[in-house]
């Protein structure tokens, strides 16, 4: 997303050449790991979804939705790498790749936000919202997220304006960095979701810690706290630097920052933050891990004790043995009766 045009004697060519190497070093392992981990996540949460337990359904659907957004990002990375070296054959193709990239980013942001909100409501008002966490309603929310991010991606179609010498993810038009585009993106695309997630995460952890001395399933509560903390950490590490760099680039493109060295540093920070934010598709595996661990802890807590299982197996075996003996006895009586007659 660098500005390639030279302004007076300020060139960003060295920054772009450096980032080509950095992107290859970061994006290749990110693509391989992200593809594998997110496919495994979809498979894992699909198995929990098949159990048809309401307590797992809502979270599993959200997690599958998050993994699909991450896969969309992963699949856009090879094109992003290739188009940083060569020009796209057609501008619409370039726009499509940019759409996939930014739709996946903001789709992940909104999905993580709704996961935090859903968990907060489930912990704070469990009886009130139990009917709101049905699979159908959760699917509806995920569908609304997809519609929202695709509709919100319309400014991408004018990223390059009428420039003939375009490059994907580079030399955006001045209209892209206008206040009417930038501020809604920052406020509704990042600041509002981060505020909601921060509040919900803080309140969830406070509520769970306060219940520590009054609950018998502290292991499950502890797993839930780790899930909340991991989600918040991944969100902040992945998306805070890139949106801070957007703000700095907005100041550059609108003439608030004019010093050449400062511009170069901001361009470098912008490209580095976007490059490393792509690792989010791999970092989300920590969220998946703690959620699956939480599910398994809950399943273990609701399983009967081993001694009870052994007793149940013994009783079942004895019942089958008695039934078999009765059937053999009846056969013997029938045979005797036939012989006598």
C-alpha positions as semicolon CSV with decimal commas, in nm:
position;residue;x (nm);y (nm);z (nm)
1;X;0,000;0,000;0,000
2;X;0,294;0,230;-0,051
3;X;0,289;0,553;-0,245
4;X;0,530;0,488;-0,527
5;X;0,524;0,830;-0,680
6;X;0,826;1,043;-0,605
7;X;0,760;1,367;-0,426
8;X;1,039;1,615;-0,489
9;X;1,347;1,402;-0,407
10;X;1,166;1,149;-0,184
11;X;1,168;0,799;-0,332
12;X;1,028;0,484;-0,171
13;X;1,196;0,241;-0,411
14;X;1,437;0,105;-0,146
15;X;1,148;0,039;0,092
16;X;0,958;-0,154;-0,176
17;X;1,263;-0,364;-0,264
18;X;1,320;-0,450;0,103
19;X;0,955;-0,547;0,149
20;X;0,965;-0,787;-0,146
21;X;1,221;-0,995;0,046
22;X;1,038;-0,963;0,378
23;X;0,707;-1,067;0,223
24;X;0,858;-1,382;0,077
25;X;1,012;-1,473;0,413
26;X;0,685;-1,415;0,601
27;X;0,411;-1,507;0,354
28;X;0,539;-1,847;0,238
29;X;0,537;-2,011;0,586
30;X;0,220;-1,817;0,672
31;X;0,048;-1,962;0,365
32;X;0,154;-2,321;0,440
33;X;0,079;-2,312;0,813
34;X;-0,238;-2,106;0,774
35;X;-0,381;-2,342;0,514
36;X;-0,314;-2,651;0,726
37;X;-0,418;-2,508;1,064
38;X;-0,742;-2,352;0,945
39;X;-0,850;-2,663;0,755
40;X;-0,788;-2,864;1,073
41;X;-0,983;-2,606;1,274
42;X;-1,282;-2,631;1,041
43;X;-1,271;-3,010;1,068
44;X;-1,240;-3,000;1,448
45;X;-1,526;-2,758;1,510
46;X;-1,744;-2,936;1,253
47;X;-1,713;-3,250;1,466
48;X;-1,832;-3,057;1,772
49;X;-2,116;-2,911;1,567
50;X;-2,230;-3,262;1,474
51;X;-2,274;-3,344;1,843
52;X;-2,582;-3,117;1,834
53;X;-2,519;-2,979;2,182
54;X;-2,647;-2,619;2,213
55;X;-2,363;-2,518;2,443
56;X;-2,110;-2,596;2,165
57;X;-2,309;-2,495;1,857
58;X;-2,286;-2,114;1,869
59;X;-1,914;-2,101;1,946
60;X;-1,837;-2,372;1,688
61;X;-2,021;-2,181;1,413
62;X;-1,837;-1,859;1,498
63;X;-1,503;-2,040;1,498
64;X;-1,573;-2,204;1,161
65;X;-1,667;-1,863;1,024
66;X;-1,340;-1,717;1,155
67;X;-1,141;-2,003;1,001
68;X;-1,311;-1,946;0,663
69;X;-1,216;-1,578;0,672
70;X;-0,860;-1,680;0,759
71;X;-0,858;-1,923;0,466
72;X;-0,969;-1,642;0,236
73;X;-0,671;-1,438;0,355
74;X;-0,437;-1,736;0,313
75;X;-0,553;-1,795;-0,045
76;X;-0,499;-1,429;-0,134
77;X;-0,136;-1,430;-0,015
78;X;0,020;-1,604;-0,321
79;X;-0,147;-1,349;-0,550
80;X;-0,039;-1,065;-0,322
81;X;0,321;-1,185;-0,338
82;X;0,314;-1,234;-0,715
83;X;0,150;-0,898;-0,783
84;X;0,416;-0,719;-0,580
85;X;0,669;-0,833;-0,843
86;X;0,464;-0,813;-1,163
87;X;0,178;-0,599;-1,282
88;X;-0,170;-0,751;-1,280
89;X;-0,294;-0,832;-1,632
90;X;-0,623;-0,653;-1,565
91;X;-0,726;-0,393;-1,308
92;X;-1,043;-0,588;-1,211
93;X;-0,825;-0,888;-1,121
94;X;-0,611;-0,663;-0,900
95;X;-0,927;-0,523;-0,738
96;X;-1,060;-0,875;-0,674
97;X;-0,743;-0,981;-0,491
98;X;-0,751;-0,661;-0,284
99;X;-1,118;-0,728;-0,202
100;X;-1,042;-1,081;-0,082
101;X;-0,758;-0,951;0,133
102;X;-0,946;-0,670;0,307
103;X;-1,275;-0,861;0,333
104;X;-1,090;-1,139;0,516
105;X;-0,921;-0,889;0,749
106;X;-1,237;-0,706;0,853
107;X;-1,444;-1,023;0,848
108;X;-1,204;-1,166;1,106
109;X;-1,229;-0,847;1,314
110;X;-1,610;-0,853;1,323
111;X;-1,625;-1,228;1,387
112;X;-1,386;-1,204;1,682
113;X;-1,589;-0,910;1,813
114;X;-1,914;-1,112;1,800
115;X;-1,743;-1,411;1,963
116;X;-1,646;-1,189;2,257
117;X;-1,993;-1,036;2,278
118;X;-2,160;-1,377;2,259
119;X;-1,937;-1,513;2,535
120;X;-2,002;-1,208;2,755
121;X;-2,380;-1,244;2,722
122;X;-2,359;-1,620;2,785
123;X;-2,155;-1,567;3,103
124;X;-2,338;-1,259;3,233
125;X;-2,696;-1,347;3,133
126;X;-2,699;-1,725;3,073
127;X;-3,076;-1,775;3,110
128;X;-3,173;-1,461;2,922
129;X;-2,973;-1,533;2,606
130;X;-2,994;-1,912;2,589
131;X;-3,261;-1,890;2,316
132;X;-3,053;-1,636;2,123
133;X;-2,762;-1,879;2,078
134;X;-2,944;-2,122;1,851
135;X;-2,754;-2,244;1,542
136;X;-3,000;-2,070;1,309
137;X;-2,953;-1,729;1,474
138;X;-2,575;-1,774;1,485
139;X;-2,571;-1,862;1,114
140;X;-2,776;-1,549;1,053
141;X;-2,522;-1,332;1,236
142;X;-2,232;-1,484;1,040
143;X;-2,418;-1,428;0,714
144;X;-2,477;-1,064;0,814
145;X;-2,103;-1,025;0,879
146;X;-2,026;-1,148;0,526
147;X;-2,279;-0,907;0,375
148;X;-2,146;-0,619;0,584
149;X;-1,780;-0,665;0,489
150;X;-1,857;-0,714;0,119
151;X;-2,075;-0,402;0,110
152;X;-1,810;-0,215;0,308
153;X;-1,547;-0,316;0,052
154;X;-1,697;-0,091;-0,219
155;X;-1,427;0,182;-0,173
156;X;-1,173;-0,078;-0,290
157;X;-1,316;-0,054;-0,642
158;X;-1,181;0,301;-0,668
159;X;-0,846;0,235;-0,497
160;X;-0,648;0,314;-0,811
161;X;-0,882;0,564;-0,975
162;X;-0,802;0,602;-1,345
163;X;-0,427;0,549;-1,308
164;X;-0,286;0,341;-1,593
165;X;0,043;0,251;-1,421
166;X;-0,123;0,080;-1,123
167;X;0,021;-0,180;-0,886
168;X;-0,188;-0,394;-0,656
169;X;-0,178;-0,282;-0,291
170;X;0,029;0,021;-0,399
171;X;-0,010;0,382;-0,516
172;X;-0,368;0,423;-0,395
173;X;-0,564;0,723;-0,521
174;X;-0,599;1,035;-0,306
175;X;-0,970;0,962;-0,270
176;X;-0,886;0,639;-0,089
177;X;-0,716;0,840;0,184
178;X;-0,989;1,102;0,215
179;X;-1,149;1,166;0,554
180;X;-1,489;1,035;0,441
181;X;-1,334;0,694;0,367
182;X;-1,067;0,677;0,636
183;X;-1,259;0,774;0,951
184;X;-1,556;0,535;0,904
185;X;-1,303;0,258;0,836
186;X;-1,102;0,332;1,150
187;X;-1,402;0,390;1,378
188;X;-1,644;0,117;1,266
189;X;-1,386;-0,125;1,127
190;X;-1,145;-0,124;1,420
191;X;-1,197;0,115;1,715
192;X;-1,557;0,013;1,785
193;X;-1,492;-0,365;1,759
194;X;-1,177;-0,331;1,971
195;X;-1,367;-0,133;2,237
196;X;-1,646;-0,392;2,247
197;X;-1,398;-0,678;2,264
198;X;-1,187;-0,509;2,533
199;X;-1,491;-0,438;2,751
200;X;-1,639;-0,786;2,708
201;X;-1,305;-0,959;2,772
202;X;-1,239;-0,754;3,087
203;X;-1,587;-0,813;3,229
204;X;-1,576;-1,185;3,144
205;X;-1,245;-1,236;3,323
206;X;-1,365;-1,037;3,627
207;X;-1,686;-1,241;3,650
208;X;-1,508;-1,576;3,618
209;X;-1,238;-1,486;3,872
210;X;-1,507;-1,370;4,118
211;X;-1,674;-1,711;4,089
212;X;-1,354;-1,897;4,173
213;X;-1,443;-1,962;4,539
214;X;-1,805;-2,044;4,461
215;X;-1,775;-2,298;4,182
216;X;-1,676;-2,663;4,163
217;X;-1,569;-2,655;3,797
218;X;-1,275;-2,413;3,826
219;X;-1,085;-2,612;3,563
220;X;-1,350;-2,528;3,305
221;X;-1,361;-2,163;3,419
222;X;-0,981;-2,142;3,392
223;X;-0,990;-2,279;3,036
224;X;-1,250;-2,014;2,952
225;X;-1,025;-1,737;3,092
226;X;-0,734;-1,858;2,879
227;X;-0,959;-1,855;2,571
228;X;-1,065;-1,495;2,638
229;X;-0,709;-1,378;2,704
230;X;-0,573;-1,551;2,392
231;X;-0,843;-1,398;2,170
232;X;-0,775;-1,048;2,303
233;X;-0,397;-1,083;2,267
234;X;-0,421;-1,212;1,909
235;X;-0,660;-0,931;1,816
236;X;-0,441;-0,652;1,955
237;X;-0,113;-0,791;1,818
238;X;-0,261;-0,849;1,472
239;X;-0,470;-0,538;1,411
240;X;-0,356;-0,251;1,633
241;X;-0,022;-0,183;1,454
242;X;-0,175;-0,193;1,106
243;X;-0,452;0,054;1,194
244;X;-0,202;0,282;1,364
245;X;-0,001;0,276;1,040
246;X;-0,319;0,361;0,846
247;X;-0,357;0,671;1,063
248;X;0,002;0,780;1,000
249;X;-0,032;0,723;0,625
250;X;-0,354;0,927;0,629
251;X;-0,156;1,216;0,780
252;X;0,109;1,177;0,507
253;X;-0,137;1,166;0,218
254;X;-0,325;1,471;0,347
255;X;-0,013;1,685;0,386
256;X;0,019;1,684;0,766
257;X;0,357;1,507;0,747
258;X;0,589;1,632;0,471
259;X;0,943;1,545;0,583
260;X;1,092;1,281;0,351
261;X;1,255;1,064;0,617
262;X;0,936;1,055;0,820
263;X;0,742;0,951;0,509
264;X;0,985;0,666;0,441
265;X;0,962;0,543;0,800
266;X;0,583;0,554;0,788
267;X;0,573;0,367;0,456
268;X;0,806;0,102;0,600
269;X;0,598;0,074;0,918
270;X;0,278;0,047;0,711
271;X;0,407;-0,233;0,492
272;X;0,568;-0,421;0,782
273;X;0,253;-0,399;0,995
274;X;0,036;-0,524;0,707
275;X;0,282;-0,803;0,637
276;X;0,292;-0,925;0,996
277;X;-0,084;-0,879;1,046
278;X;-0,124;-1,164;0,797
279;X;0,023;-1,397;1,059
280;X;-0,313;-1,355;1,235
281;X;-0,444;-1,647;1,029
282;X;-0,188;-1,865;1,213
283;X;-0,218;-1,696;1,553
284;X;-0,590;-1,771;1,563
285;X;-0,488;-2,132;1,626
286;X;-0,430;-2,032;1,991
287;X;-0,796;-1,931;2,011
288;X;-0,899;-2,260;1,848
289;X;-0,680;-2,459;2,086
290;X;-0,819;-2,303;2,403
291;X;-1,179;-2,327;2,283
292;X;-1,139;-2,696;2,198
293;X;-0,966;-2,749;2,534
294;X;-1,259;-2,573;2,702
295;X;-1,507;-2,799;2,521
296;X;-1,317;-3,112;2,621
297;X;-1,291;-2,997;2,983
298;X;-1,666;-2,944;2,986
299;X;-1,728;-3,287;2,834
300;X;-1,503;-3,452;3,092
301;X;-1,679;-3,265;3,374
302;X;-2,018;-3,396;3,261
303;X;-1,905;-3,756;3,211
304;X;-1,994;-4,001;3,489
305;X;-1,706;-4,125;3,710
306;X;-1,503;-4,422;3,589
307;X;-1,631;-4,644;3,869
308;X;-1,987;-4,564;3,767
309;X;-1,908;-4,650;3,405
310;X;-1,757;-4,984;3,513
311;X;-2,065;-5,056;3,725
312;X;-2,294;-4,969;3,434
313;X;-2,099;-5,201;3,202
314;X;-2,115;-5,480;3,463
315;X;-2,489;-5,437;3,510
316;X;-2,542;-5,437;3,133
317;X;-2,336;-5,756;3,095
318;X;-2,525;-5,927;3,379
319;X;-2,859;-5,827;3,228
320;X;-2,758;-5,969;2,892
321;X;-2,642;-6,291;3,064
322;X;-2,972;-6,332;3,249
323;X;-3,166;-6,274;2,929
324;X;-2,957;-6,536;2,749
325;X;-3,008;-6,789;3,031
326;X;-3,384;-6,735;3,027
327;X;-3,394;-6,782;2,652
328;X;-3,192;-7,107;2,679
329;X;-3,420;-7,226;2,961
330;X;-3,728;-7,159;2,753
331;X;-3,577;-7,348;2,462
332;X;-3,504;-7,643;2,693
333;X;-3,861;-7,652;2,825
334;X;-4,001;-7,636;2,475
335;X;-3,777;-7,928;2,368
336;X;-3,889;-8,139;2,668
337;X;-4,253;-8,068;2,595
338;X;-4,210;-8,172;2,233
339;X;-4,041;-8,501;2,337
340;X;-4,316;-8,588;2,588
341;X;-4,586;-8,535;2,335
